[in-house]
Amino acid sequence: MTFPFTFGLYVARRFAAMCLIMLAALTGLVVLFDFIELLRRAATREAGFGIVATIAGLRIPFVALQVLPFAILLGGILAFWRLARGSELVVARSAGISAWGFLLGPVVVATLYGAGATAGLSPLSAVMLARAERLDAAVLRNSGGTTAIAGGRLWLRQADRELDPQGVAILSGRAVNRRDGRFGLEEVSLWRISSADRFLARVEAPSASLSGGAWVLDNAVAFGPDRKANPASTFRLPTELTPDRIEDSFASPDTLSFWTLPDFIEVLEESGFSAVRHRLQFHSLLALPMLAVAMALLSAAFSMREARKGGVAQMLGAGVAAGFVLFLIDRVTGEFGETGALPVVLAAWAPAAAGLMCAVALLLHLEDG
């Protein structure tokens, strides 16, 4: 058992090294093009080279997370091709080691890469990408916060159990920055609706602020179901929203860590917001180790052909094309998942599962067929 273990460890090291090299190369290439695009946009703004370089640098972990599956595919193809070209795989087979024996190491490496990206790289990417987007919005786009995201008028939906146990409240207004640092709205309209979509009350106020777990509407005029106006007074609406949660709800799910997504999804849904994009991001990160294993097995299936049999270039090209198609399908199903055309779990897990089954079937055909 010493020889199979030693050879398996050797193959795993070669595979891991080539994947890291390819990850660095692809990440550097994408970041370079991103940096050039940022320089082009900065040419019409008062943004220095240092700010542009900072934004591009902060995006590096996010880019690495995105290109990781394709880096595993290309790195695996190069690693197995070099092993096949050096007749090392032929020697291993002649010694009685099957492909399933020495592929265990690369599978473990791919799983660790995927799990490490999900558990470790994702939080780092989220923090750095959020800062990069804030710098981009402030320096290169001259836009800010929720006002720009909502097109000048902010619409919020949250639970309202005061008049109906399952009721909702819809709040609309223009976001403003208060001097006291609290989140505020102007020209506020509040609609209180039952779970059966029946109108319960409406409140109009010149301003509102988010403070102490409640919306505080000053000089608010309330209208009941009879449409009669009540005298102006201060109105309080309990809420679980915070300024950060309001702004994050409109931000990209990529700016949220894998570990914070479950709690954020729960709060988002309780507040009445759609959490489809966040659920899709969470399941996509969960499926990343499976996708990485699928890419590793695909790379092995298309690159272990012996050079003396010919057709090596065609097989390598087919492997790159198959991996690219799988990568593309993963992105396309993600788009369908965001629009609700596909269930979130299916959109996130189906490409990885399909790629894994296709890779195993191809290996079974080539090795045992």
C-alpha positions in Angstrom: 0.0 0.0 0.0 3.0 2.3 0.3 3.5 2.8 -3.4 -0.2 3.7 -4.3 -0.3 6.1 -1.3 3.1 7.7 -2.3 2.1 8.0 -6.0 -1.4 9.4 -5.0 0.3 12.0 -2.8 2.6 12.9 -5.7 -0.3 13.3 -8.1 -2.2 15.4 -5.5 0.8 17.7 -5.1 1.2 18.2 -8.8 -2.5 18.9 -9.2 -2.6 21.3 -6.3 0.5 23.3 -7.5 -0.9 23.6 -11.1 -4.3 24.7 -9.8 -2.7 27.4 -7.7 -0.5 28.6 -10.6 -3.5 28.7 -12.9 -5.6 30.5 -10.2 -3.0 33.2 -9.8 -2.6 33.6 -13.6 -6.4 33.8 -14.3 -6.9 36.2 -11.3 -4.1 38.4 -12.4 -5.4 38.5 -16.0 -8.9 39.4 -15.0 -7.8 42.0 -12.4 -5.5 43.6 -15.1 -8.5 44.1 -17.4 -10.6 45.4 -14.5 -7.8 47.8 -13.6 -7.7 49.1 -17.2 -11.4 49.6 -17.2 -11.2 51.5 -13.9 -8.5 53.7 -15.3 -10.7 54.5 -18.3 -13.6 55.5 -16.0 -11.3 57.5 -13.7 -10.1 59.6 -16.7 -13.3 61.7 -16.5 -13.2 61.9 -12.7 -10.9 63.4 -10.1 -9.6 60.0 -9.0 -5.9 59.4 -8.6 -3.9 56.3 -9.6 -3.8 55.2 -5.9 -7.6 55.1 -5.5 -8.0 53.1 -8.8 -5.3 50.6 -7.7 -7.0 50.3 -4.3 -10.4 49.5 -5.8 -8.8 46.9 -8.2 -6.8 45.4 -5.3 -9.8 45.1 -3.1 -11.6 43.1 -5.8 -8.8 40.4 -6.1 -10.4 37.9 -3.6 -13.8 38.2 -5.4 -12.2 37.6 -8.7 -10.3 34.6 -7.4 -13.6 33.2 -6.0 -15.3 33.5 -9.4 -12.5 32.0 -11.5 -11.7 29.2 -9.0 -13.7 26.4 -10.8 -12.2 27.2 -14.2 -8.7 27.4 -12.6 -9.2 23.9 -11.2 -10.2 22.7 -14.7 -7.2 24.2 -16.5 -4.8 23.4 -13.7 -6.0 19.8 -13.7 -5.7 19.5 -17.5 -2.1 20.7 -17.4 -1.2 18.5 -14.4 -2.6 15.3 -15.9 -1.3 16.1 -19.4 2.2 16.5 -18.1 1.9 13.2 -16.1 0.6 11.4 -19.2 3.3 12.9 -21.5 6.0 11.7 -19.1 4.5 8.2 -19.1 4.0 8.4 -15.3 0.4 7.3 -15.6 1.3 4.4 -17.9 3.8 3.2 -15.3 1.2 3.6 -12.5 -1.3 1.5 -14.5 1.3 -1.2 -15.3 1.9 -1.4 -11.5 -1.7 -2.1 -10.9 -2.9 1.3 -9.8 -6.2 2.2 -11.4 -7.2 5.7 -12.3 -9.6 5.7 -9.3 -6.7 5.1 -7.0 -4.5 8.1 -8.0 -7.5 10.4 -8.6 -8.5 10.3 -4.9 -5.8 12.8 -4.1 -6.9 15.4 -6.7 -10.5 14.9 -5.6 -9.5 15.6 -2.0 -7.5 18.7 -3.1 -10.4 20.0 -5.2 -12.8 19.5 -2.3 -10.5 21.4 0.1 -10.1 24.2 -2.4 -13.8 24.5 -2.8 -14.5 24.3 1.0 -11.7 26.7 1.7 -13.1 29.2 -0.8 -16.6 28.9 0.7 -15.6 29.1 4.4 -12.5 31.3 4.2 -12.2 33.2 0.9 -15.9 34.2 0.8 -15.8 36.3 4.0 -12.6 38.0 3.0 -14.1 38.6 -0.5 -17.3 40.0 0.9 -15.6 42.5 3.2 -13.1 43.7 0.6 -15.7 43.8 -2.2 -18.1 45.9 -0.1 -15.3 48.4 0.5 -14.4 48.4 -3.2 -18.0 49.1 -4.2 -18.3 52.0 -1.7 -15.1 53.5 -3.1 -16.4 53.0 -6.6 -19.7 54.6 -5.8 -18.2 57.5 -4.0 -15.3 58.3 -6.3 -16.1 57.0 -9.8 -19.9 57.2 -9.8 -20.5 60.0 -7.4 -23.6 58.2 -6.1 -24.4 57.4 -2.5 -26.2 54.9 -0.4 -29.9 53.9 -0.6 -31.0 57.2 -2.3 -29.1 56.4 -5.5 -30.0 52.7 -5.4 -33.7 53.5 -5.0 -33.7 56.1 -7.7 -34.3 59.0 -5.4 -37.2 57.5 -3.5 -37.0 54.6 -1.1 -39.7 52.0 -0.8 -39.6 49.7 2.2 -41.8 46.7 3.2 -41.8 45.3 6.7 -44.0 43.3 9.1 -46.7 45.2 10.9 -48.4 43.2 13.6 -50.1 46.0 15.5 -53.3 46.0 13.5 -53.1 42.5 12.0 -51.0 39.6 13.3 -49.8 38.9 9.7 -50.1 42.5 8.4 -47.4 44.5 6.5 -46.4 48.1 6.3 -45.2 49.8 3.1 -43.1 52.9 3.8 -42.0 55.3 1.1 -39.9 58.5 1.3 -36.8 60.3 0.1 -33.7 59.3 2.1 -31.8 62.1 3.7 -28.7 62.2 6.0 -29.5 63.6 9.4 -27.0 65.7 11.3 -27.5 63.5 14.4 -26.3 60.5 12.3 -29.8 58.8 12.3 -31.3 57.4 9.1 -34.1 59.7 7.9 -36.8 60.0 5.3 -38.7 63.1 4.0 -42.1 63.3 2.3 -43.1 60.0 4.0 -46.1 57.9 3.2 -47.0 54.8 5.2 -49.6 52.2 4.2 -50.7 49.6 6.7 -52.2 46.5 5.0 -53.7 43.3 6.3 -52.5 39.8 5.3 -55.5 39.7 2.9 -54.3 42.9 1.2 -57.0 44.9 2.8 -56.3 48.6 3.5 -56.1 49.3 7.3 -54.6 52.8 7.6 -52.5 55.4 6.0 -50.0 57.8 7.6 -48.6 61.0 6.0 -45.7 62.8 7.5 -43.1 65.4 6.4 -40.2 63.5 7.9 -39.4 60.2 9.7 -36.3 58.8 11.5 -35.2 55.3 12.4 -34.3 55.2 16.0 -34.5 52.7 18.9 -36.0 49.9 16.9 -38.9 52.0 15.5 -39.7 54.5 12.8 -40.6 57.9 14.4 -42.8 60.0 12.1 -43.1 63.6 13.2 -46.3 65.7 12.7 -47.9 62.6 11.2 -51.5 62.6 10.0 -53.2 59.2 10.2 -56.1 58.2 8.0 -58.3 55.3 9.1 -60.4 52.9 6.9 -63.1 55.6 6.9 -60.5 58.0 5.2 -61.0 60.6 8.0 -57.8 62.4 9.1 -56.8 62.4 12.7 -55.0 65.3 14.3 -51.2 65.5 13.7 -49.0 63.8 16.2 -45.9 61.7 16.6 -46.3 58.2 15.3 -44.1 55.2 16.1 -43.9 52.1 14.0 -41.9 49.2 15.5 -39.3 47.7 13.1 -36.4 45.2 13.0 -34.7 47.2 10.3 -31.5 49.1 10.8 -29.7 51.5 8.4 -27.1 48.9 7.6 -29.8 46.2 6.9 -31.7 48.6 4.6 -28.6 49.5 2.6 -27.4 45.9 2.5 -30.8 44.7 1.3 -30.1 46.6 -1.9 -26.5 45.6 -2.2 -25.1 42.6 -4.0 -25.2 39.3 -2.1 -21.5 39.0 -3.0 -20.8 41.6 -0.4 -22.2 39.4 2.4 -20.1 36.6 4.0 -21.1 33.0 3.7 -21.4 32.8 7.5 -23.7 35.8 7.8 -26.0 34.9 4.9 -28.4 32.6 6.8 -29.2 35.2 9.6 -29.5 38.0 7.0 -31.9 35.9 4.8 -34.1 35.3 7.9 -34.2 39.0 8.8 -34.7 40.0 5.2 -37.7 37.7 4.8 -39.2 38.8 8.1 -38.9 42.4 7.0 -40.8 41.7 3.8 -37.9 41.8 1.3 -37.1 39.2 -1.3 -34.2 37.0 -0.4 -34.0 35.0 -3.6 -30.6 36.4 -4.6 -29.2 35.9 -1.2 -30.5 32.3 -1.0 -29.0 31.6 -4.4 -25.6 33.0 -3.3 -25.7 30.8 -0.2 -26.5 27.6 -2.0 -24.0 28.4 -4.8 -21.3 28.7 -2.1 -22.4 25.5 -0.6 -22.2 23.8 -4.0 -18.8 25.2 -4.8 -16.8 22.1 -3.4 -19.0 19.8 -5.6 -18.4 22.0 -8.6 -14.6 22.0 -7.9 -14.6 18.2 -7.8 -16.6 18.0 -11.0 -14.0 20.3 -12.7 -11.2 18.1 -11.4 -12.7 14.9 -12.7 -13.5 16.5 -16.1 -9.9 17.6 -16.4 -8.7 14.1 -15.7 -11.1 12.5 -18.1 -10.0 14.7 -21.0 -6.2 14.8 -20.4 -5.0 11.3 -19.4 -4.9 10.0 -23.0 -1.6 8.5 -23.9 0.4 10.6 -26.3 1.2 7.6 -28.6 -2.5 7.1 -29.3 -2.7 10.6 -30.9 -5.6 13.0 -30.7 -4.2 14.6 -27.5 -4.8 18.2 -28.7 -8.4 17.4 -29.6 -9.0 15.8 -26.2 -7.5 18.8 -24.4 -9.6 21.2 -26.4 -12.7 19.2 -25.7 -11.9 19.3 -22.0 -11.5 23.1 -22.0 -14.8 23.4 -24.0 -16.7 21.0 -21.7 -15.5 22.9 -18.6 -16.4 26.2 -20.1 -19.8 25.0 -21.0 -20.4 23.7 -17.5 -19.1 27.1 -16.1 -21.5 28.9 -18.5 -24.4 26.7 -17.5 -23.7 27.4 -13.9 -24.0 31.2 -14.6 -27.1 30.9 -16.8 -29.0 28.8 -14.2 -28.0 31.3 -11.6 -29.6 34.1 -13.7 -32.8 31.9 -14.0 -32.7 31.4 -10.3 -32.5 35.1 -9.5 -35.6 35.8 -11.7 -37.5 33.0 -10.1 -37.8 30.9 -13.2 -36.0 28.0 -11.5 -36.1 27.0 -7.8 -33.1 28.3 -5.9 -31.8 24.9 -4.9 -32.1 23.5 -8.4 -30.4 26.6 -9.9 -27.4 26.3 -7.5 -26.9 22.6 -7.3 -28.0 21.2 -10.7 -24.9 22.4 -12.7 -22.4 20.9 -10.2 -24.3 17.7 -9.8 -24.7 17.3 -13.6 -21.1 18.0 -14.2 -20.0 15.5 -11.5 -22.2 12.8 -13.0 -21.0 13.5 -16.5 -17.3 13.4 -15.4 -17.8 10.1 -13.5 -19.6 8.6 -16.5 -16.8 9.6 -18.9 -14.1 8.2 -16.6 -16.0 5.0 -16.3 -16.2 4.7 -20.1 -12.5 5.5 -20.6 -11.1 3.5 -17.8 -13.5 0.6 -17.3 -15.6 0.6 -20.5 
